[in-house]
Amino acid sequence: MPNTNFIRTGLIMRSVQALTAAAVLSLALAGPALAAQCNHPAGFDGFLAEFKKDAAAKGMTPKTLALLNGVTLDQSVLNADKRQGVFKQSFEEFATPRINQRFAKASRMMNEHAPTLRKIEQEFGLPAAMPIVLWGLETDFGTHTGKHEVLRATATLGFDCRRSEFFQNELMEALTLVQKGDLQPADLRGDWAGELGQAHFLPSSYNKFAIDFDGDRKRDLIRSVPDTLASIANYFKGYGWQPKQPYGEGTANFEVIRKWNKALVYAKTVAAFSEKLEGHSARAEQPKR
């Protein structure tokens, strides 16, 4: 977990300054919603210009906003947003191949990261199998994190009028990750809707729930497996996960799973995969007679 026992005065001062900057930016983000006009009459460039003006008023620096210079509309993102038919599949169509294709590797990951998972379960109350399952379903255990530029993707979806306010906020949150020093601009690559890192957190969830669990004083969901697994657990805890309680359909914990992804078939897949993995792990740990 984060180590705040700094020794040198310089480190303390830099940390206070960073916290102060983060607090100021958090207060700005808590203000009125961004309101750049979607489908702007001046086109995408006009939309970005208006967004930059709003973001600057909320505390974003010129250096950070310069990351948007030259950003263009990504039609492939709009196309992907319109063809989300996968969640309309039946449970058998959706779950069976995803569980079968990942189960053996998930079992290996359970063993490989067992010490970390035990600590996570003790601290957050989330069964050890569940962060492994989410890690596997989202990015195939960090091997397919996505190739879209997060700033371009969220700006594109913010320009589109269907969920403009939501994605303008995600664009602001992505810029905040850079301005606070959590990520470098080159780290902002992910899936088409702006999800990034090994667990595909939206930028707002990264800002809110990402934690340092490997002790390097960085919230790194791009490269750190311990940070990734623990941040998944912190997300679930933040939405009211109840330790040592069932999580099948109809339970309070199942509704917490749906906070991750509201699609019923996805939540059912997470629950079924986790139950299967937990059972397999428990049998493997039983002493042989």
Buried (B, 14 or more C-beta within 10 A) or exposed (E): EEEEEBEEEEEEEEEEEEEEBBEEBEEBBEEEEBEBBBEBEEEBEBBBEBBBEBBEEBBBBEEBBEBBEEBEBBEEBBEBBEEEEEEEEEEEEBBEEBBEEBBEBBBEBBEEBEEBBEBBBEBBBBBBBBBBBBBBBBBBBBEEBBEBBBBBBBBBBBBBEEBBBBBBBBBBBBBBBBBBEBBEBEBBBBBBBBBBBBBBBBBBBBBBBBBBBBEBEBBBBBBBBBBBBBBBBBBBBBBEBBEEEEBEBEBEBBBBBBBBBEBBBBBBBBBBBBBBBBEBBEEEEEEEE
